[in-house]
Amino acid sequence: MIPFATYSLPQSETRQGLLLVGADGVIGSALATCLRQAGTPFFATSRRVQQPTAQLLPLDLQADPASWSLPAGLGTAYLCAAVCRLDQCRREPEHSYQINVERMVLLAERLAAEGCFIVFLSTNRVFDGRQPHVAADAPYSPTSEYGRQKASAEQRLLAACPQTAIVRLSKVLPANDALLQGWKNDLLQGRAIQPFHDVVMAPVALSSVVSLLRLIGERRQGGIWQITALQDISYAEAARQICSHLGCDPALVQARSYRDAGLHEEIYLQHSTLEVSRLQRDLGLTLPSAQAVIEMTVNP
Ligand SMILES: NC(=O)c1ccc[n+]([C@@H]2O[C@H](COP(=O)([O-])OP(=O)(O)OC[C@H]3O[C@@H](n4cnc5c(N)ncnc54)[C@H](OP(=O)(O)O)[C@@H]3O)[C@@H](O)[C@H]2O)c1
């Protein structure tokens, strides 16, 4: 078994062109950094640039698809662009549906028609979270507009491009995650924090997600992949873990409900874990516990 952090990709990944759509995002930028460090050539897209350079291509999914200019001969495309915020999808359902479903599927179809292998990033929120460790083939049951859009995109992608890899992620934590780092700083300064006791996460490290994406792209293994921690942890539990690790006063962690913070009901899921046995079965990968991911995030 290979822990995620120590996996290094064979050079064969370079045999065909790679495309990274959404290179400015949290996951897209981490994947770009990893590919760059490995010396793997790739094309990236951004909606922030106007003129193409050798590596960076303009691509705004909101723009007329006739204006999209994509390289030929691509081997694998990672589709990392999306409107990801729950509240934005709820407030702007038509706009976000256009990006997350219509245009994303159109882009994937164009690429797949040229023989490109598609890796599409999705979410545990295609399920309602009533059960833990949801099987990959369980019926869709989203409870938010964001989850409905991702479920819809998945279904359409799998129908149009059956070889596609769908990668369902739970909460992805970068090293030095802003929220957790903010808690750490507050606790060290003796300031109280107010994490939610009724919102859970099954966190995975950003580095693990990047390793998995590269592996799936390299092996061109399609179908549904799920990556979450094996257990959920509430935000309040995570905060208590950090507080205890720092040796700070436990009274500084003043847990509250997301309702008291005025957040919309859509944020609530009883569970956020998915069934992840394919990772070990097909790739020999093991996942760190939720607590270990929290630890790595706060003390990278
Ligand atoms: N991070 C997580 O915890 C998590 C969990 C589950 C699933 N996912 C999925 O993983 C994928 C990547 O997530 P992320 O955390 O990296 O998201 P992110 O940081 O919000 O990045 C999304 C990227 O999409 C780009 N984008 C938005 N609208 C666009 C448009 N009209 N045309 C072109 N690009 C556009 C954004 O561009 P700008 O930078 O210019 O705004 C941004 O770079 C998403 O599909 C998300 O649903 C993430």
The ligand as an ORCA input file, in Angstrom:
! r2SCAN-3c Opt
* xyz 0 1
  N     -12.149     22.496     -2.483
  C     -13.019     21.622     -2.004
  O     -13.104     21.416     -0.767
  C     -13.890     20.830     -2.939
  C     -14.734     19.867     -2.382
  C     -15.553     19.131     -3.229
  C     -15.506     19.353     -4.588
  N     -14.690     20.309     -5.105
  C     -14.702     20.517     -6.567
  O     -13.381     20.625     -7.054
  C     -13.343     21.563     -8.132
  C     -12.294     22.617     -7.829
  O     -12.582     23.208     -6.580
  P     -11.707     24.378     -5.970
  O     -11.814     24.275     -4.497
  O     -10.365     24.399     -6.597
  O     -12.564     25.621     -6.442
  P     -12.132     27.152     -6.614
  O     -10.915     27.446     -5.824
  O     -13.340     27.969     -6.396
  O     -11.732     27.204     -8.142
  C     -12.699     27.191     -9.157
  C     -12.080     27.774    -10.383
  O     -13.101     27.848    -11.390
  C     -12.910     29.056    -12.075
  N     -14.128     29.503    -12.724
  C     -15.275     29.936    -12.154
  N     -16.136     30.354    -13.101
  C     -15.499     30.205    -14.293
  C     -15.834     30.474    -15.625
  N     -16.999     31.041    -15.962
  N     -14.949     30.173    -16.610
  C     -13.750     29.637    -16.304
  N     -13.363     29.364    -15.051
  C     -14.229     29.657    -14.052
  C     -12.485     30.055    -11.024
  O     -11.867     31.149    -11.656
  P     -11.386     32.444    -10.802
  O     -10.226     31.942     -9.994
  O     -11.005     33.425    -11.830
  O     -12.554     32.837     -9.947
  C     -11.559     29.212    -10.162
  O     -10.227     29.312    -10.603
  C     -14.753     22.112     -8.283
  O     -15.418     21.398     -9.276
  C     -15.387     21.819     -6.936
  O     -16.764     21.655     -7.058
  C     -13.874     21.057     -4.312
*
